Amino acid sequence: MVVAVVALAVGRYSVPPNEIVRMLLGQVFPLERTWYAKEESVVLDVRLPRVLLAMLIGAGLSMTGAVMQAVFRNPLASAQILGVSSGAAFGGVLTLLFGLGSFALVSGAFFGGIAALVLVLAIARTVPGAPLLMIILGGTVVGAMFQAMVSFITYIADPYQDLPTIIFWLMGSLATASFGKVVIAAVPVLPAVAIMLALRWRVNILSMGDEDAMAIGVRPERIRMVLLLCVALVTAGAVSVAGVVSWVGLVVPHLVRMVVGMDNRRVLPISALVGAAYLVVIDTLSRTISPAEIPIGILTAIIGAPFFVGLLITNRKRLWGSVDA
């Protein structure tokens, strides 16, 4: 909440934080009006939808990263492993190519992400007995296929009209945030986040392996499918309103585990809180550090890439065995 208030106050038109708090409380309680109409317009109409959308997307993507890393027992796993981001990106750029409206953009990205998940699960069912391996391979193949189609669309797009819009959207941005988009993102994200929170103790069981899970009476395939569907819903919802925002699901859960340990009953809810604050900070930087707004996908990659390298170095023995052998 402190990060959100600071984000609402910071910008080219700064507003005192105490006025921000009074302004927000004044929407519910009958407080004396001590702020200007211009301040209210900037805060409530422009910045508040961005902050709410950043909190919603950051919390959802961070939790999906924590779930994926536990389910696949791989510290480098994230939602991109399912190919859902690429599928949602394809659905979005397809609507942009045909010049359809914002509702079509959101719908196209959402259904593109769901289509990618359906393809991955269909591939995984072709080889019984190796669900994790087939999901990873299926996600890699489906993601590459949709990414190739995204590249094809950017190649054939009009370089003067459609291409700049497509490229900017693919970089990820909250510049067009609105309360309508907050509602649209909340429809798939909030139920999926609630289900993942409700199943967080079962995520601990899945991280032990399928044999141990079955030994204590848990059906890992069913729980895994429910969690993966939640991951797909969150990812598709986020991409549909903000474009492709990468690295959040990889960086935040590891930062949380450094502080609270490996228990997913704590990791998941704290990852949601930290992820919400993290993306609010990134979005605030994107609109304040330069005259032209920087896409948040660029900033998350700049921060996430060095962290990824450090993660590879610190986990090299766990991932590939001893490099000294």
Phi, psi and chi 1 to 4 in degrees:
 res  aa     phi    psi   chi1   chi2   chi3   chi4
   1 MET       -  -36.7  -63.7  -55.6  -61.5      -
   2 VAL   -63.4  -44.4  172.1      -      -      -
   3 VAL   -61.3  -40.2  171.5      -      -      -
   4 ALA   -64.2  -43.6      -      -      -      -
   5 VAL   -63.8  -42.3  170.8      -      -      -
   6 VAL   -63.4  -40.8  172.4      -      -      -
   7 ALA   -63.8  -37.4      -      -      -      -
   8 LEU   -68.2  -27.5  -69.0  172.9      -      -
   9 ALA   -85.4  -27.4      -      -      -      -
  10 VAL   -89.6  142.1  172.5      -      -      -
  11 GLY   157.6 -175.3      -      -      -      -
  12 ARG   -63.5  -28.0  -67.3 -179.5  178.3   85.6
  13 TYR  -115.1   96.6 -174.1   86.1      -      -
  14 SER   -78.4  148.0   60.4      -      -      -
  15 VAL  -129.9  133.6 -178.7      -      -      -
  16 PRO   -58.6  137.1  -23.6   33.8      -      -
  17 PRO   -58.8  -35.1  -24.6   33.9      -      -
  18 ASN   -65.1  -33.8   61.8  -49.9      -      -
  19 GLU   -70.4  -32.5  -67.6  -65.1  -20.8      -
  20 ILE   -60.3  -48.2  -63.3  -71.1      -      -
  21 VAL   -62.9  -46.1  175.2      -      -      -
  22 ARG   -62.7  -38.0  -72.2 -177.0   56.0   83.7
  23 MET   -64.0  -43.9 -162.7 -178.5  -54.8      -
  24 LEU   -67.8  -43.7  -64.9  176.4      -      -
  25 LEU   -66.2  -30.5  -66.6  177.2      -      -
  26 GLY   -67.4  -16.2      -      -      -      -
  27 GLN   -75.0  -15.1  -53.2  -55.0  -50.4      -
  28 VAL  -115.5  -42.4 -179.0      -      -      -
  29 PHE  -108.3  153.3  -56.5  103.1      -      -
  30 PRO   -79.5   77.5   28.1  -33.8      -      -
  31 LEU   -93.1  154.2  -61.2 -179.3      -      -
  32 GLU   -66.5  134.8  179.7 -176.0   -1.5      -
  33 ARG   -78.4  109.0 -172.9 -175.4 -177.9   93.5
  34 THR  -113.5    4.4   59.3      -      -      -
  35 TRP  -112.1  159.7   56.1   88.1      -      -
  36 TYR   -83.7  157.5  -61.3  107.0      -      -
  37 ALA   -63.5  -35.5      -      -      -      -
  38 LYS   -66.1  -39.5 -175.0  176.3 -178.8  179.7
  39 GLU   -62.9  -41.5  -68.6  177.2  -25.4      -
  40 GLU   -64.4  -40.4 -177.8  176.0   17.9      -
  41 SER   -64.8  -44.1  176.6      -      -      -
  42 VAL   -64.1  -44.7  168.4      -      -      -
  43 VAL   -74.7  -51.6  171.8      -      -      -
  44 LEU   -81.6  -34.3  -61.3 -176.3      -      -
  45 ASP   -92.7  -28.7  -62.0  -24.5      -      -
  46 VAL  -108.4  -54.8  179.0      -      -      -
  47 ARG   -83.7  -36.8  -65.7  179.8 -173.5  168.6
  48 LEU   -61.1  -44.6 -175.7   57.8      -      -
  49 PRO   -60.4  -37.1  -21.6   32.0      -      -
  50 ARG   -65.2  -43.5  -68.4 -171.2   68.0  149.7
  51 VAL   -65.7  -45.2  169.9      -      -      -
  52 LEU   -62.7  -42.0  -68.0  176.7      -      -
  53 LEU   -68.0  -39.5 -161.9   58.3      -      -
  54 ALA   -64.0  -41.1      -      -      -      -
  55 MET   -63.6  -43.6  -66.7  173.6   65.8      -
  56 LEU   -65.2  -47.8 -174.5   64.5      -      -
  57 ILE   -68.9  -43.8  -65.8  173.2      -      -
  58 GLY   -60.9  -43.6      -      -      -      -
  59 ALA   -63.9  -45.2      -      -      -      -
  60 GLY   -65.3  -47.6      -      -      -      -
  61 LEU   -66.3  -37.1  -66.9  179.5      -      -
  62 SER   -64.5  -41.5  -60.6      -      -      -
  63 MET   -68.9  -36.6 -167.5  176.1  -65.2      -
  64 THR   -64.3  -37.5   59.7      -      -      -
  65 GLY   -62.9  -43.7      -      -      -      -
  66 ALA   -62.4  -41.2      -      -      -      -
  67 VAL   -65.8  -45.5  167.6      -      -      -
  68 MET   -62.1  -42.4  -67.4  -69.4  -70.5      -
  69 GLN   -65.0  -34.3  -69.8  154.0   18.6      -
  70 ALA   -76.7  -42.9      -      -      -      -
  71 VAL   -64.9  -42.4  168.0      -      -      -
  72 PHE   -91.6   -2.9  -70.7   99.8      -      -
  73 ARG    51.1   45.3  -71.3  172.3  -74.2  163.2
  74 ASN  -138.3  118.9 -172.4  -30.3      -      -
  75 PRO   -66.6  -11.4   25.4  -34.5      -      -
  76 LEU  -103.7    5.4  -56.6 -179.9      -      -
  77 ALA   -76.2  146.4      -      -      -      -
  78 SER  -153.1  179.2   63.7      -      -      -
  79 ALA   -63.3  -24.1      -      -      -      -
  80 GLN   -64.1  -19.0  -79.1   72.3   27.4      -
  81 ILE   -67.3  -20.4 -159.0  172.6      -      -
  82 LEU   -85.5  -10.9  -69.8  177.6      -      -
  83 GLY    77.2    6.2      -      -      -      -
  84 VAL   -67.9  -39.5  176.7      -      -      -
  85 SER   -60.9  -43.2  -65.4      -      -      -
  86 SER   -66.1  -39.6  -61.5      -      -      -
  87 GLY   -64.2  -42.6      -      -      -      -
  88 ALA   -65.9  -38.6      -      -      -      -
  89 ALA   -62.5  -40.7      -      -      -      -
  90 PHE   -63.1  -45.6  169.6   72.7      -      -
  91 GLY   -60.8  -37.8      -      -      -      -
  92 GLY   -69.4  -48.2      -      -      -      -
  93 VAL   -68.1  -26.7  -61.5      -      -      -
  94 LEU   -65.6  -41.6 -168.3   62.6      -      -
  95 THR   -69.6  -35.3   60.2      -      -      -
  96 LEU   -65.9  -35.9  -69.1  173.8      -      -
  97 LEU   -62.4  -38.7  178.5   66.8      -      -
  98 PHE   -89.8    3.8  -70.8  105.8      -      -
  99 GLY    66.5   32.2      -      -      -      -
 100 LEU   -79.1  171.1  -56.9  178.8      -      -
 101 GLY   -76.4 -179.9      -      -      -      -
 102 SER   -66.5  -34.8   57.4      -      -      -
 103 PHE   -64.3  -40.3  179.2   77.7      -      -
 104 ALA   -65.9  -35.2      -      -      -      -
 105 LEU   -62.2  -47.4  171.4   62.2      -      -
 106 VAL   -64.4  -44.8  172.8      -      -      -
 107 SER   -65.3  -42.7  -59.5      -      -      -
 108 GLY   -62.7  -43.6      -      -      -      -
 109 ALA   -64.9  -40.9      -      -      -      -
 110 PHE   -65.0  -49.9 -179.5   77.4      -      -
 111 PHE   -70.5  -27.7  -73.2  110.4      -      -
 112 GLY   -64.3  -41.2      -      -      -      -
 113 GLY   -65.7  -42.2      -      -      -      -
 114 ILE   -65.3  -39.0  -62.5  -59.3      -      -
 115 ALA   -62.1  -39.0      -      -      -      -
 116 ALA   -62.3  -43.1      -      -      -      -
 117 LEU   -64.1  -41.4  177.4   64.7      -      -
 118 VAL   -60.6  -42.4  170.8      -      -      -
 119 LEU   -63.9  -41.7  -71.6  175.1      -      -
 120 VAL   -62.7  -45.5  170.8      -      -      -
 121 LEU   -66.5  -35.0  -63.9 -178.6      -      -
 122 ALA   -65.2  -39.9      -      -      -      -
 123 ILE   -66.5  -40.2  -66.4  173.5      -      -
 124 ALA   -63.6  -31.6      -      -      -      -
 125 ARG   -77.0  -10.5  -69.1 -179.4  178.6  -85.3
 126 THR   -72.1  -23.6   59.3      -      -      -
 127 VAL  -124.6   96.0 -179.9      -      -      -
 128 PRO   -69.9  147.9   24.8  -32.9      -      -
 129 GLY    96.1   -9.4      -      -      -      -
 130 ALA  -137.4   60.0      -      -      -      -
 131 PRO   -65.4  -42.4   23.8  -33.2      -      -
 132 LEU   -64.0  -46.4  -72.4  178.5      -      -
 133 LEU   -62.5  -43.5  176.7   60.8      -      -
 134 MET   -70.4  -32.7  -68.1  -54.0  -61.2      -
 135 ILE   -66.2  -42.2  -72.3  174.2      -      -
 136 ILE   -64.1  -47.5  -67.0  174.0      -      -
 137 LEU   -64.9  -42.6  -66.1  177.2      -      -
 138 GLY   -63.1  -41.6      -      -      -      -
 139 GLY   -63.0  -39.0      -      -      -      -
 140 THR   -63.5  -45.6  -57.7      -      -      -
 141 VAL   -66.7  -47.7  171.7      -      -      -
 142 VAL   -64.7  -42.2  170.9      -      -      -
 143 GLY   -60.9  -43.3      -      -      -      -
 144 ALA   -64.7  -38.9      -      -      -      -
 145 MET   -64.7  -47.6  179.1 -174.2   68.5      -
 146 PHE   -67.8  -35.5  -82.6  112.7      -      -
 147 GLN   -64.4  -37.1 -170.1   58.2   48.8      -
 148 ALA   -64.1  -39.2      -      -      -      -
 149 MET   -69.2  -34.4  -70.0 -169.6  -72.5      -
 150 VAL   -62.9  -43.3  168.7      -      -      -
 151 SER   -62.2  -39.1  -60.7      -      -      -
 152 PHE   -63.9  -41.1  176.4   72.7      -      -
 153 ILE   -66.3  -42.1  -70.1  177.7      -      -
 154 THR   -64.3  -28.7   57.2      -      -      -
 155 TYR   -71.0  -39.7  175.9   74.7      -      -
 156 ILE   -91.6   -6.6   64.4  174.7      -      -
 157 ALA   -69.2  152.4      -      -      -      -
 158 ASP   -63.3  119.4 -171.8  -44.7      -      -
 159 PRO   -68.1  -13.0   24.4  -32.7      -      -
 160 TYR  -104.3  -24.6  -60.6  104.0      -      -
 161 GLN  -114.7  -56.6  -65.9 -176.4   -0.4      -
 162 ASP   -86.3  -38.6  -59.5  -32.6      -      -
 163 LEU   -61.1  -46.2 -173.9   58.9      -      -
 164 PRO   -59.1  -39.4  -24.8   35.3      -      -
 165 THR   -65.2  -41.7  -57.3      -      -      -
 166 ILE   -65.3  -45.9  -68.8  174.1      -      -
 167 ILE   -63.2  -44.9  -64.9  -60.9      -      -
 168 PHE   -63.9  -39.6 -174.1   78.2      -      -
 169 TRP   -66.6  -39.8 -176.7   79.8      -      -
 170 LEU   -65.5  -26.5  -73.2  174.0      -      -
 171 MET   -73.6  -16.0  -69.0  179.4 -179.0      -
 172 GLY    86.5  124.5      -      -      -      -
 173 SER  -159.8  150.0  175.1      -      -      -
 174 LEU  -111.6   17.6  -62.2  177.1      -      -
 175 ALA   -63.2  -28.4      -      -      -      -
 176 THR  -101.4   23.4   60.1      -      -      -
 177 ALA   -62.9  144.1      -      -      -      -
 178 SER  -150.9  166.2   63.8      -      -      -
 179 PHE   -64.5  -29.9  -72.5  109.4      -      -
 180 GLY   -63.3  -41.8      -      -      -      -
 181 LYS   -68.9  -32.6  -73.2 -168.8  174.3 -178.1
 182 VAL   -60.9  -44.1  172.8      -      -      -
 183 VAL   -65.4  -43.0  173.6      -      -      -
 184 ILE   -61.7  -43.1  -69.7  171.3      -      -
 185 ALA   -70.0  -34.5      -      -      -      -
 186 ALA   -67.6  -28.8      -      -      -      -
 187 VAL   -59.2  -49.4  170.0      -      -      -
 188 PRO   -86.1  -30.2   29.6  -33.0      -      -
 189 VAL   -75.1  -48.9  171.0      -      -      -
 190 LEU   -63.0  -46.8  -71.1 -178.2      -      -
 191 PRO   -61.8  -38.9  -22.2   33.4      -      -
 192 ALA   -65.1  -42.0      -      -      -      -
 193 VAL   -63.6  -41.2  165.6      -      -      -
 194 ALA   -62.4  -41.8      -      -      -      -
 195 ILE   -65.5  -43.6  -67.3  173.2      -      -
 196 MET   -63.5  -37.7  -72.0 -172.0  -72.2      -
 197 LEU   -65.5  -40.5  -76.8  174.6      -      -
 198 ALA   -65.9  -28.3      -      -      -      -
 199 LEU  -100.4   13.9  -64.4  175.8      -      -
 200 ARG   -64.8  -29.5   62.0 -172.5 -175.7  -84.9
 201 TRP   -73.9  -28.0   68.1  -85.0      -      -
 202 ARG   -73.9  -24.9  -66.9 -179.5 -178.2  -95.2
 203 VAL   -62.7  -36.9  175.6      -      -      -
 204 ASN   -59.1  -40.1  -81.9  -18.3      -      -
 205 ILE   -68.4  -42.4  -61.8  174.9      -      -
 206 LEU   -62.9  -33.9  -70.7 -179.0      -      -
 207 SER   -68.5  -13.0   64.4      -      -      -
 208 MET   -82.6  -17.6  -61.7  165.9   54.3      -
 209 GLY   113.8  155.7      -      -      -      -
 210 ASP   -65.2  -39.7  -73.2    3.5      -      -
 211 GLU   -63.8  -45.0  -67.4 -176.9    0.3      -
 212 ASP   -66.1  -36.9  -68.3  -24.9      -      -
 213 ALA   -64.3  -43.8      -      -      -      -
 214 MET   -67.3  -30.5  -64.9  175.8   65.4      -
 215 ALA   -65.6  -27.6      -      -      -      -
 216 ILE  -103.4   13.9   59.8  176.7      -      -
 217 GLY    91.0   16.1      -      -      -      -
 218 VAL  -102.7  133.4  174.1      -      -      -
 219 ARG   -89.3  101.6  -60.9 -177.2   62.0  178.4
 220 PRO   -65.0  -34.8   22.3  -32.6      -      -
 221 GLU   -62.5  -44.6  -63.4   87.7   -3.6      -
 222 ARG   -66.4  -46.6  178.4  175.9  -63.2  177.9
 223 ILE   -62.8  -40.7  -59.3  -60.6      -      -
 224 ARG   -63.5  -41.2 -173.1 -178.2  -61.7  114.3
 225 MET   -65.4  -39.7  -71.6  -59.3  105.7      -
 226 VAL   -63.0  -44.4  171.7      -      -      -
 227 LEU   -66.0  -41.3  -69.4  171.5      -      -
 228 LEU   -66.0  -36.1  -67.8 -179.5      -      -
 229 LEU   -63.8  -40.2  178.7   59.7      -      -
 230 CYS   -63.5  -41.6  -68.9      -      -      -
 231 VAL   -60.3  -43.2  168.9      -      -      -
 232 ALA   -65.1  -40.8      -      -      -      -
 233 LEU   -62.8  -45.1  -71.7  173.7      -      -
 234 VAL   -64.3  -46.5  170.7      -      -      -
 235 THR   -63.9  -45.9  -55.0      -      -      -
 236 ALA   -64.4  -40.5      -      -      -      -
 237 GLY   -63.2  -40.8      -      -      -      -
 238 ALA   -67.3  -46.3      -      -      -      -
 239 VAL   -65.2  -35.0  172.4      -      -      -
 240 SER   -64.5  -29.2   66.6      -      -      -
 241 VAL  -108.6  -17.6  -64.5      -      -      -
 242 ALA  -129.4   -0.1      -      -      -      -
 243 GLY    80.0 -165.4      -      -      -      -
 244 VAL   -86.1  114.3 -179.8      -      -      -
 245 VAL  -114.9  105.0 -178.2      -      -      -
 246 SER   -99.5  171.3   57.6      -      -      -
 247 TRP    75.0  -18.7  -62.8   96.2      -      -
 248 VAL   -62.7  -45.7  177.3      -      -      -
 249 GLY   -68.9  -16.2      -      -      -      -
 250 LEU   -90.9  -43.3  175.6   63.3      -      -
 251 VAL   -75.1  -52.2  172.8      -      -      -
 252 VAL   -62.9  -48.2  173.0      -      -      -
 253 PRO   -58.5  -35.6  -25.2   35.7      -      -
 254 HIS   -70.3  -37.8  -74.4  -70.3      -      -
 255 LEU   -61.8  -39.4  -66.1  176.7      -      -
 256 VAL   -67.2  -42.8  171.7      -      -      -
 257 ARG   -64.8  -29.9  -70.1 -169.8 -172.9   96.8
 258 MET   -62.5  -23.7  -68.0  177.1 -176.2      -
 259 VAL  -101.5  -45.1  178.7      -      -      -
 260 VAL  -106.3   -5.5  -56.3      -      -      -
 261 GLY    94.2 -163.7      -      -      -      -
 262 MET   -99.7   -2.7  -57.6  -63.4  -67.5      -
 263 ASP   -70.9  114.1 -170.6  -12.2      -      -
 264 ASN   -69.3  -15.4  -71.2  -69.6      -      -
 265 ARG   -65.0  -26.0  -67.6  175.5  -62.5  177.6
 266 ARG  -100.9  -34.7  -65.1 -166.3  -60.4  -92.4
 267 VAL   -62.5  -43.8  170.0      -      -      -
 268 LEU   -65.1  -53.3  -96.0   64.0      -      -
 269 PRO   -66.5  -36.2   20.1  -30.9      -      -
 270 ILE   -71.4  -34.2  -63.5  176.8      -      -
 271 SER   -61.8  -37.7  -68.3      -      -      -
 272 ALA   -62.6  -44.1      -      -      -      -
 273 LEU   -67.7  -46.7  -66.5  174.9      -      -
 274 VAL   -66.4  -40.6  175.2      -      -      -
 275 GLY   -63.3  -39.1      -      -      -      -
 276 ALA   -62.5  -46.6      -      -      -      -
 277 ALA   -65.2  -39.4      -      -      -      -
 278 TYR   -60.9  -47.5  172.9   75.5      -      -
 279 LEU   -72.7  -29.5 -158.0   59.0      -      -
 280 VAL   -63.9  -41.8  169.0      -      -      -
 281 VAL   -63.4  -46.0  170.8      -      -      -
 282 ILE   -60.4  -44.5  -66.5  -65.6      -      -
 283 ASP   -66.2  -37.6 -178.6   57.5      -      -
 284 THR   -63.6  -41.1  -56.9      -      -      -
 285 LEU   -64.1  -38.9  -69.2  174.8      -      -
 286 SER   -63.0  -29.5   74.2      -      -      -
 287 ARG  -102.6    1.3   60.8 -178.5  173.8   83.0
 288 THR  -123.5  -23.8   56.9      -      -      -
 289 ILE   -83.1   -8.5   62.0  177.3      -      -
 290 SER  -148.5  158.5   69.9      -      -      -
 291 PRO   -59.5  -38.8  -24.4   33.9      -      -
 292 ALA   -96.9  137.9      -      -      -      -
 293 GLU   -66.6  134.1 -178.9  167.1  -33.6      -
 294 ILE   -94.0  130.1  -59.2  174.5      -      -
 295 PRO   -57.3  137.5  -24.4   34.1      -      -
 296 ILE   -66.8  -25.8   56.3  176.5      -      -
 297 GLY   -61.1  -32.4      -      -      -      -
 298 ILE   -68.8  -45.3  -65.8  176.4      -      -
 299 LEU   -67.5  -40.8  -66.9  179.6      -      -
 300 THR   -65.4  -33.1   54.9      -      -      -
 301 ALA   -71.3  -40.0      -      -      -      -
 302 ILE   -61.4  -39.0  -69.6  174.5      -      -
 303 ILE   -79.2  -39.1  -64.1  174.0      -      -
 304 GLY   -74.2  -33.7      -      -      -      -
 305 ALA   -61.8  -50.1      -      -      -      -
 306 PRO   -60.5  -36.1  -22.0   33.3      -      -
 307 PHE   -64.7  -38.7 -174.9   85.7      -      -
 308 PHE   -62.4  -42.9 -177.5   80.2      -      -
 309 VAL   -62.1  -45.1  173.4      -      -      -
 310 GLY   -61.6  -36.5      -      -      -      -
 311 LEU   -65.7  -40.9 -171.1   63.8      -      -
 312 LEU   -61.1  -41.5  -69.7  176.6      -      -
 313 ILE   -68.4  -45.1  -64.6  173.2      -      -
 314 THR   -74.2  -22.6   55.2      -      -      -
 315 ASN  -111.9   21.7  -69.3  -84.9      -      -
 316 ARG   -64.7  -36.8   61.1 -172.9 -174.8  -82.5
 317 LYS   -71.0  -38.2  -68.2 -174.2  178.5 -179.1
 318 ARG   -68.1  -36.0  178.2 -179.5  175.4 -176.4
 319 LEU   -81.0  -41.8  -65.3  174.1      -      -
 320 TRP  -125.0    5.2  -59.2  -63.9      -      -
 321 GLY    86.1  178.8      -      -      -      -
 322 SER   -66.7  127.9  176.6      -      -      -
 323 VAL   -81.6   -8.5  -64.7      -      -      -
 324 ASP   -86.2  -11.8  -60.5  -33.3      -      -
 325 ALA   -70.8      -      -      -      -      -
